Amino acid sequence: MRNRTLVLLIALVVLVPVSALALPPSMSTVTTPDGVAMVHDTAYIQSGELLMMVNNQGSFGYDRTGFFGKNDGLHYPGTCTTTVMFASGLWLGARVGDQIRVSTSEYQVDYMPGTIVGGVASPDNPQFRVYKIGAGDTKFTNVDYAEWPFADGAPVVRDHEGNDLLDADGDRIPLLKGDEAIWTAFNDADMSGHNSDPGSGSIGPLGVEVQLYAYAYDSTGDSGRIIFMHYTLINQGGNSLDSMHVAFWADPDLGDAGDDLVGCDTVLNIGYCYNADDDDAVYGDKSPTVGFGLINGPIVPSPGGIAWQPGTGRWIPGYRNLEMTAFSKYINGTDPSINIETWNYMRGHEIDGSTTINPVNGLPTNFMVSGNPVNGTGWLDYNAADRRYMMTTGSFTMQSGDTQEVVIAVMVGSTYPFDCHIGIFTETINATHDAGTSGGRAFALIASPDSTSGHDYQITFTGPVDNILWHLWDVTLGQVVAADQTNVSGKGAYPYVDGMLVKVIGYRPGIGSWEIPNGTRRFTWAGADAFQFEGFNGAMTWNSPCHFFGVCDEPGVPANRLRRVLLKLAATDSEGSFDDTDPNVSYAYRYLRNATGAPARPEFVPFIINQTQNYGFQSFEKSVPLSAWDIDANPARRLVVGHLENNVNGGLVDGKYWPPLIGAADNTATVGPREWLWIFDTDYSEIVDAEFTGSALTDQLPVMYMSTAALRSVPFETGDEFLIIPVDSNLFFSEADTFSFTSPLPGLSMAGTNVGMNKLASITDLRHLDSVAQAKFEETNWTCACPCLADPTCAGGNETAINVMDIVGFIDVAFRGIPAVNDRPCPTERTDVNCDYLTDIRDVVTAIDVAFRGADPELRFCNPCNQP
């Protein structure tokens, strides 16, 4: 589908009472008798700023059993009891011969858990539950990971040629997109399970098996308010399904249900709900918006067209993706009560089947309330009430055995950040950087306009760059109001002073980024990021072992000595064996955790040489199949390396550095391998240095970088490289930096002076969020912004070349309201296409956020290919 941009959301202004807003801690654990399929009503996906219930009967955003104390099932923020959706679900409809058959998931459902085999629903089986995996999970830490139902269709990690990747034990690896994902399967084959009113009247099932893979990102930015829902529909019933329609129905109770309006955007393929007034009983005058965006529609024949299938990761010539083809809305009490009424709504007709007429222009339409609330034009919703809406795509034909894929984004737009314990922030005041060279920033979020002081404030810094402290001064009073603050991450606790939450966000010394200059990426943070280091998504850090374990007071290498280090990998087999004549195999200092204990396994005995010291030195041999190079030196200098092994039953003590393959073990666990790599700031030598032959736990070794990374793929091949890039020292906060700002006078918050603009900003934010969702989906699925060219150098000649979208055109769409077009040319064609993974393409939406919305670049510019 086309790349989308624009913007939409409704904002309001008031503080929300904070009592009873925090969501109680709870578990998603359900037991069921052996042999009985579990109706899993307590499963949820929580990542970023949302928590959404998802069950294995087609419902989402619906807490049917009141697991969290209410039936509303989409929480915003995810840690609060405030909700924006009462219920939503997947609705399907088609003609089977001369019959209209509809299956829905409303307050009652027409689906049962599980797959279809031989045209009939599978018998009860407890395996048909909702499976959930997250970043860092392994088969040893998460039963859903260990029991991931590959045989039923749950997605697996594959290479670009479609081959399953295996872990060290020969097991397949569950696919994790985002930071948390769920998978489940359900079907409508058993008519005894059809209980919904909208589906009643159907004399038989459609025979469709549905596989749902949902995922989300653990982000506090825009992508943290998006949940992707990837549906795979398989016609397993033996019938031809003609005029097939797929609809996403919602009962959006946006805080208080009685003041909701709905609408659709036919350019962006969004159906949404917004607040009608400035006095919502839950969110006050800062209500968010909620919507569905159609990201990837079903495919239909189209000569000369091209369609995207995310499941296969391929462009399909001669087809196109359908977009939103209808949008219907109705109020509580006028719900469809039989299949024919549902069928009419699905096609954008009135409930009685008559043609919908746009009251503004008098023309027939399939899209109700398709006007623009931002500028007040077109057909707009009115008379706010408890709304329902339905976003549909169709029609298409599914023959027996056919498969279709449909992806939507569930989005919550919120211009104003919300905190359960403080309220809604009505305004952001950016501080002026008065002195210093830091690349960081500071700002104040106004939470209580009636409590602000109107005073001048200044932020100053003291201490070394690697342990900087910042202080907030009330200059008007001449006193420090928040001293010795350490948080510069953008997340977590910040001081709340005079009605403001004051944040300082910047850079500390350490690893800033990484690249793959040549070859294939062999390392992953999956199962290796438990310590949440600053580099490589949590699996690499500027640190020495002694300092990391708290024995030494300082790192082994000062911040001003950090260098770009290139790892050149030596050729290996899949078990890590290598030819020690390979010039990139390194002599290395090998250390052993639990060295003083008895060998955990008999095969460890030859490799435990020194049992007198924990983390004690064991040997100096050619044991690491890579070389490390300081490429900031001229000429580049080769560096000393060391590595750790772990004398436990789950260890891999064999005398060489070879971390576990992805999914095989947790490389940070005390009971795991702990095959860690250390890169010394010392010139390489093949002669042992006695200073490095003690204990890595107690001796301060000159280690520049430490890696707990696992292996992403094997074997290593000649030419594979990995580049570690430190944070630019010019970006650090120092004692030379100062920031200043002035808070509003009490009750004079700028945001509170124009409620109408707040509403427009809120609608605009949701439209913007749709473009973020599209960009993030394309990024996750290894696509590009514009599908212009097929690069013959990529696998099979079917991979799409990466193209950078015209930034001027992007701004036109995002900020000037110029519609995006499907055939917009790609003005810049990349020549440095990486056929494996996109590791250097910056999300243009993120660039816009940084340039125009003041977003923090450190938090927004992460590795765009967020694959382990």
N, C-alpha and C positions, 0 to 999 in steps of 0.2 A: 504494500500500500504506500501511498505517497508519504513523504515526510511532512509533518504538520508543525505549526508554530502558533500563533495567537495566544489569547490569554483570557481567563474568566473566574470570577469569585465575588462574593458579597461580604463586605466587612462592616462591623458595628462597633459601638464604643461604650463599654461599661465594665465595671469589675464584677466578676461572678462570685457569689458567696462560695467560700472555699470549704465549708464544712461538708463532710461526707462525699468529697470528690475523688479521693484516692481509691483506686481499684484494689480490693483485698487480694493478697497473694493466694494463688490457687494452683492446683495441679490438673493436668489433662490426662488423668489415668483412669481407665475404665476396665472393669473385669466383666467377663461374659462366660456362660457355661461352655464347656468344650463342645465343638461341633455346631455352634449356633452363630450365625452372622451377627455381628455387632452393629446396631444402629448407633453410630458414634456421634452423639450430640454434644460432647464436651471438648471436641477438638477445636483448636484455634491457631491462627497464624499471627504472630506478634513480632514485628520488626520495625525499626524506625519509630514513627509517631502514631502508629495505628495498631489496634488489636481487633481481629475479625473472626467470628465463629465460622467454621466451615464443616459441614457434615457430609456423610456418604449417602445422602438421598437427594442431592441436587440443590440444597439450600446453602446460602452463605449470608453473612450479616444478620443472622437470626439465631438468638439464644433460646431455642425451643423449650428447654427444660429449666431456664433461669439459672444456669450454672454460675453466672456472675451476679445473681440477685435480681435480674430483670430480663425481659425477653428481647429487648433491643440488642442487636448483635454486632454493631460496628462502633467501636469506642474511639473517640478522638478527644483528647490525647489517649494513647493506648494504655497509659497507667491510671486513667481516671474512669469514673463511672458515667461521665458525660458521653452521650451517643448521638450519632447522626443518621442511623438506619435502624428501622424496626425489623425488617425482613426483606430478603431478596432471593432470587433463584433463577434457574435455567428453565425456560419454557421451549418446547419443540412442537411443531405442527406440520402436517403434510397431508396430501391426498394419497390414499391407498385405493386404487380403482376409483369408484365414485364416492368413497367415504372420506370424511374429514376426521382425522385422528390427532388428538392433542395430548401431550403429557406435560404436566407442570409441577413446579415445586413452589407452593404458596404457603399458607399456614398449615395445610395438609399436603401430602405429596403423592406422586404417581410413580416414584422410583424406589427400587430396592437396592441394597448394597450388592456389589459384585459384578461379575462379567456375564456374558451370554455365551453358552457353548451349545452348538448344534441347534441354534434357533430358540433355545429356552434358557431361562435364567439359571445360573449355577445354583446348586443346592447350598443350603446354609453352610457357611464356613467362617470361622473367626478371623481368617486372614484378610477378609474384606473390610478392614478398618481404615481409618485415616492414618497415614504414615507421615511422620514429621522428622526432618533432619535439619541441622544447622551447621554453620561454619565451625570447624574444629572437631566435629563428630567423627567417630570411627566405629567400626563394628564391635569394638571392645567397650565403647562408652555409651552407645545408643542402640537399643534393641530394634528400633525401626530401621536404622541403618543396616544392622546385621540381617534383618529379615526383609529388606527391601524387595518388593514383589516383581522382580524382573520378568518372570514368566507370565504375569498378567498384563505387562505392558509398561511398568514403571520405567522411566528413562534412565539410561546408562551412559556413562562417560565413553565417548567414542573419539577416534581420530578423524581426520578430514576425509578419509576414504571409507568411513562407515564401520571400521573395525572396533570391537569392544576393547577397551583398555582393561588390563587386569592388575590386581595388586600382587604383592610378593607371594601370596598363597594361591594365586591363580583364580581369585574371585573377582567377579565384576564389581564395578565401583558405581554407586548411586550418583546420578547427576545432581549437582547443587548449583542452581542459579541464584543470584542474590546472596543473602546471608541466612535466610530461613526459607524452607520449601516444604510443601506437603503434596502428597499424591493419594488419590483414591479413585475407585471405580464404582459406577452404579448403572442401572439399566431399567427400562420400563417394560420388560418382557412378560412379567407376571401380572395379569389383570387383577388378581386378588389384592395386589398392593396399590391399586389405583384408588385414591381416596380424596382427591382435590375436587373442589367445585369447578374451577375453570377447565379441568380436563374431563369432567363427567359428560356422558353422552357418546364418548368414543366406544365403538363396539369391539375394538381390538387394540393391541399395542402397536407402536411403530417398530418395535424390535431394534431399538438403538442402544448400543452400549456406549457409555460416556466415561472417558478417562480424564480426570482433572489433575493438572499440575499447577499449583499456585506458588508464587514466590514473592519475596519482598526484600528490601535493602534496609540494613540497620544504619539509618542516616537521620540526622536532625535537619537536613536540608529538604529541598523539594522532593527528592526521590524517596524520602522517608514517609511521604504521605501518599504512596502509590502501592497497590498490591496487584500483581499481574495474575490473571486467571486464564490458563491455557487449556482449552477444552479440545479433546480429540473425540470425534463422533464416528462410530463404526456401525454401519447397517448390517446387523447380524441376524435380522429377522426373516430374510428370504423374500421380502416384498420390495417392489420398486416404490420408492418414496418420491412422489412428484410434488412440485411446488413447495419444496421443503423450506421452512422458515425457522430461524433460531432467534429467540427473543430473550432479553434479560430484563426481568420484572423487578420492580422495587416498590417497597412501602417506606419512603424515606421520612422518618420522623426526625427532623433536623432540630435537636434539642426538644422544644415544645412542638407537638405535632400540629397544633391548630393554626399556625401562621406560616404555612409553607406554600411556596409557588414552585412550578417546575417549568422547564423549557428544554429546547434542543438546539444544537448548532450543527447545521447540515454540512458546513464546510469542514469542521473538525471531527464530525461523527461523535458528538457527545450528547448524552441525555443527562440532565442535572436537576438538582433541587436547590433553591435558595430561599432565604428568609424574606418575608414580605414587609416587615416593619422593624422598628428599632428597639423592640422591647421583648425579645425572646425570653421566656421564663427560665431557660437554662443558660444560654450563652449571652444574654443581655443584648447590647447593641454592637456586639462583635461576633456575630454568628458566622461560622464557616459555611462552606457549600460542600455538597457531595455529588458525585457524578460517576457515570460509566463512560469510558472512551473506547470505541471499537478500534483496536490496534491492528488486528489482522483478521480479515473476513474470509469466508469460504471462497473457493476458487470455482470459476465457471469458464467454459471455452470462450476465447476471444482472439480471433486471428490477428496476429501482429502484436498481441499483448504480452505481458510477462507478469507472473504471479509469484508470491513468496510463500513457501511452506516452511515454517519455523521448525517443525519436528524433524524434517530431513535436512534443513539448512541449505536449501537449494532454491534457485529461481526456476520457475517452470514456464518455458516459452509457450505461446499459444493460448495462455489463460490469463485471467485477471482476478484480482481479489474484489469481492463485493464489499461495498461500503454500507453504512446505515441506510436502510431502504424505507423505514417507517418509524414514527415516534407517536405514541398514543399516551394520553393522560386521562385520569378520571379521579373522582373523589370517593372517599369512604361512603359505602352505601350504594354505589353504582358499579360495583365489581362484576366482572363476567361470572355467570353462574353455570355455564354450559359450554361445551367445546365450540359451538358455532359462534358464540359471542366472543370467545377468546380468539378464534380464527379471524374474525373481523378486525379486532384490535391489532392483531399481529400484522395485518396488511395495511394498517394506517386508516382503516375505515371507522365509521361510527359503530357503536355496539350493535345496531340493528342491521348493519351491512351497507348502509347508505354511504355515499361518497362524502368525505370530509371536505368542507369548504372553508378556505381561509377567509375570515370575516373582514380582513383589512382590504384585500384586493379582489375578493369574490371569486377566486379561482380554485379549482379542485387541487387537493394536496394530500400526500400521505404523511405529512409532518405537522402535527399539532404544535401550537405555541412555538413557532420557529423564529420569532423575532429576536431582536437584540436588546436586552434590558439595559445594557451599558449606555446606548444612545437613545433608547426609548422608541425605536422604530420597529415596524412589523407587528406580527401577531404575538402579543404578550399575554401571559397568564394573569388572572385577576381573581378577586374574591377568595383570598387565602383560606385554606382549609387543609384537612388531613389528606394529602395527595397520594396517588399511585402513578407510576409511569412504566412504560415498556419501550425499550429500544430494540429494534428488530433488524436483522439482515436476511435477505433472501430475494428471489427464490432460486432454488437449484434442485437438481435431481440426484438422488442417491440410489444407485442400483445395489442389489444384494452384494455385500462385501466391500462396498465403497467406504472410503475414509475421508473426512473433512476435518479441518482444524479451524478453530475460532479463538481469538485471544482478545480479551478486554482488559482494561485497567480500571480498577476501583480507585477513585481519587477523592481526596478531601482537600479542598482549597482553603487556606487560612492565611490571610495577610498578616494577622496579628498573632505572634507566638502566645501560647497559653501554658500556664503552670498551675497545677492542681492546688498548690499551697499558697499561691500568691494571687492569681487571677489572670486576666488577659492584659497583655501589654498594648497600650493604646498608641505608642509612638516610639520611634527609634531616633536618638540624638547621636549623630556621629561626632566623635571627638576630633579636634584638629591636632595634627602631628606638628608640634611647635619646634622640636629640636631632635637631633639624632638621625641615624640612617636605617633604623630597623624597617623591615618589610611588614611588620605587624600593624594592628589597628586597635582602637578602643571605641566603645560606644555605651550609651545608657539606654535601657529599655524602661519606659515609663509604665509602671504598673498601677499606680494610684495617683491620678492627676490632682487630687485634693491634698496630697501629702508632700508635693514637691516644694522646694524652697525658693526657687528663683536665684540661687547662689551660683557663683563661679566655682568650678572644680578643676583640679589638676592631678594628673597621674605621673608619678615619678618612679625611678627604679634604683635599686641598690644591689650590690653583690656581683659575683662572677657570672659570665654569660651562661654557664651550664647550670647555675643554681640561682637564677635571677629572682628577686623579690620586687613586687610593685606595691605602691601605696597610693591611696586615694585621699586627697587633701580637699577640704572645704576652704577655698582661698578667702571667701568672704569672712569666715569666722577665724581663719588663720590656724586651723587645727586638722590633724589627721583623723579621718572618720573610718578608714579601713586600712590597717597596717599589715605588712609582711604577708601579702597575698602571693601564692605560688602558682595558681592555676592560670595558664595561658593556652589551654587546649581548646577552648570554645565550648566544652561540655562540662558537666558536673557543677559543683557548688561555686557560686560567685557571691560577693557581698550585696546585700539588699539595704540601701541607705536612702532615706528621705524620699520614699516612694519610687525608687529606681533600683533596677538590677544592673550593676555596672560590670561590663565584661571587657577583658583585655585578651586579645587573641594574637598569637605570634609564633615564633619559631625558636626551638631550642636546638643546640648542637646535636648532631646525630645523622642517621641515614635519612636522606630526603626522598630519593627515588631510585629507580633501577631501570636498566634497559637490557635488551638482547641484541647486541651489535651484529652478531652472526649466529647462524645455526638455529637450534631449537631450544626452547626453554625447558630445562630439566628439573628445576626446583619448584616446590609449591609451599605455601603457608598452611594448607589444609592439614589438620592434625599436627600442627607445629607452632601455633600462634597463641598458646594459652597465656604467655607472659605479656602479650600485647605490646611488644617492642615498637619503637617508632618507625622501623623500616620493614619493607617487604610484607606489608599487610600483617605485621605483628610478629614476624619470624626472624628478623635480623636487627641488630642493635650495635651502637657504639658503646662498648663495655668490655671490661675484662672479667674473667671468672671470679677473681678475688673480690672485686667491687660489686659484681652482680649478686653474690651471696652475702654481701654485707660485712665481710671481714676487713676489707680495705676501705679507706675513706674517699679515695678518688679513683676515677677510671685509670687504666694503664697508659693511656695516651691522651694528652691534653687536647682540648677542642681545636686549637689552632694548628694541630698536626693532622687533622683528618684529610684524607686524600681520596680521589677517585681510584677505585681498585677494580681491575679487570681480572676476572677468573677465566682462564683458558682450560677447557676440559680435555682430558686425555681420552682416547678411545677405550671402551670397556665392553664386556659382554653384559648380559642382563643381570648377572649376579655380582657385578662390580669388579670382576677380575680384569687385570690389565697387563700389558707388556711393560716391564719396568725400564725398557730402553726408550719408551716414549718420552720425548723431551718435556712434556707437560706433567708427567708424574713427579710428585715432590717427595723428597725426604721430609718427614714431619715428626714433631714431638707428640707422642701418643700418651694420653693420661687415662686413668681408670677410676670411675666412681665405684664406691664400695670395694676399693682395692684391698682393704684390710680383712674383708670377710672371706669365707670359704667360697670356692668356685660354685656359682649358681648352677652350672651345667658342666658335665664332664668335658665337653669339647672346648671349654674356656681355658682349661688348665695350661696349655702351652703359651697362652697369651697373657697370663698373670705372672709377671716377673718380679714385681716389687710389691709386697704386701705390707710394707711398713707405714705407708702414708695414704690417707683417703685422698682421692683425686691425684694420686701419686703418678709420677712419670714412670712409663713402662718401657718404652723403646724409641729409638730414632732410626727409622727405616723408610724406604720408599713405600709409603702407605696411603697416600692421598692422590687420587687420579685427577688432579688439577694443579695448575700453578696460579699464583696470585701476583699481580703486577701493579705497582704504583705508577699510573700513567700520567700523573701530574709532574713527575720527575722527567728531566730531559738529559740523557735518554731514560726511558722507563726502567724502573728498577724492580727486580723480582724480590718478593717478600717471603719471610719465613711463615710457615703454617703449622698449626697443631690441631689435634682433634681429641674428642672424648669418646670413651665407650662406657657401658654400664654393666656392672657385674650383678645382674639380676636375672631371674628366669626369662623375662621378656627382652633381655639384652641381645646384642648381636656382636659379641666379643670374638673377633676373628683377626685382629691385627691390622685392619684397614678401615678407612673412612668410607662408609656406604650406608646412608640413612635409609629408613624404611620407605617403601613405595606408598604412594597415596592410598589411604584406606586400610593399610596393613597394621598400623600401630600409631599411637600417640607419641610423637618424638619428644614431647616435653614432660610426659608423665614420669614419676619416680620409678614406676614399674615398667616403663617402656625402654626402648633402645638408648635414648639420649645420645645418638650419634651426632655430636655437635662439632662445628668447624670454627677454628679460631685463626684469625689473620693478624700476624704480628707486624708492628711498625719497625721491622728489623730487616736488614739486607739478607737475602737468601744465601745460605751456605750449606754444603753437604758435609760439614764437619760439626759434630755436636758441640753445643755451647753449655757448659756446666751450669750456668745461671738458670737454665730452663729445665733442669732435671730434678726439681723438687716437687712440691705439691701445687697444683693449679688452684687449690682452694685457699691456701694461706700465703703463697708467694705472689707478689705483684708482678705479673708478666706484662710485657709491653704489647698487649693485645689491642688492636685498633677496632676490629669488628668481630662480632660473635654471631653465628648462624645456628638456629635450631631447625632450619628448613628440612622438609622431607623431599622425597623424589616424586616428580610429576610424571616422568616417563623415562624409560631405559631402552637400550643402553646409551651411554654417552658416545658421541661420534666426534671425530676430529673436526675442528671448526666450531664446535659449540662454545658459546661465550656468555658470560653474565657480568654485567657492569654494576657496581655499587657506587652510588653518587651521594656524597654528603650534602647536607644543607649548606647553602652559600652563607659564609660567615657574615656577610654584609646584612643579612636579614635578622640576625639575633637582636633581641633587646639588650641594651647596655645602659650604664649609668648616664649616658649622654642623652637618652631619649626622654622626652616629656610630651604629654598630651593634655589638652584642655577642652572644656565644654561648659555651657551654661544650661542649667535646668529651667523649665518653664516656671512661672509663678503659679501658685496653687490655683487649680481649676481652669488654667489657661493652656492646657495641652493643645498643640496644633491639631492633632487628630480629632479632638473632641469638638472642634469648631466647625466641622463640615461633615455631618453624618452622611449626606448624600454621596460625597466623595468616598467615604468608607465603603458604602455599598458597591459602588462602581469598582473600587479596588478589589473587593472580594470576588466579584464576578470575573474580573480580569485575571485574577490569580488562578482560578480554576482553568481558564482557557490556556494560560501559560503552562499550567501543570500538565495538560494534555500533550503539549510539545515536549516537555521533559520526559513524560512516559514513553512517547514514541522514540525519542532519542535513546533513552535507556534500554528500551526493548531491542532496538536495532543494534546497539552496542553489545548487549548480552548475547544476541544471536549472531554476532560476527557479520553484521551487514554494514552497509555504508549509507550515508545520508541520501545519496542519489544513485539509483541503480542504472548507471549509464553504460558501462563497458564490462564485457567479460574478459578477464585476463587469462590468456592461454597458458601462462606459466603456472597458474594455480591448478589444484587437483582436478583432473578431468576436464579442464577448460570451462567449468561451470561456476567457479567462484567469481563473485563480483569484485571489480577493482574498487579500492577505497578512494572516495572522492571527498574533498573538503568543500562544504557548501559555501556559496557566495555569501560573505558576511553582510554585504549591503542588502542582498535579497532577504537574508534572514531577518535583519532589522526591519525591513519593509513589512514582512509578514507579522513579526512579533509586536511591533510598536506603532505601525502606521495603518494596520488593518487591511493591507493589500492581500487578497486571497492567494494562497499557495496553489500551484497548478501541477498536475501530475507529470507533465512533460517538461518541467523546468530544466534547462540544461545544466549540467555540472560545469561550472566555469574553470575549475582547477582540477586537473586529473593527476592523481598521485603516481609517481614513478617508482616509489620505494615501497611497493605493495608487499606486505608480509602475509603469505598464504596460510600461516598457522594461526596467529592471533593478532588482534589489533593492540599493539602495546604503546603506540605513540600518537594516537589520534585523540585530541582533546574534544570533549563534548562541547559543541558550539553553544548549546544552551547554558552550560556552565560558564563559558567565556562571557556571555551576555550578563549572567548573574553577577560576575565579578566586576565587569566594566560599568554596568548601569545600575545595579541594585546594591552595591556595596558588600556582596557576599565575600566571605573569607576565602582567599585562594587556597590556603593550605587544606581547609576542610573540603572544598569543592573540587579541587583538582587532585583526584585520586587516580590510580591506575584504571583507565577506562575499560580495559578488558578484565572484568572482575571474575576471572575464572581461576580456580585453584591450580 
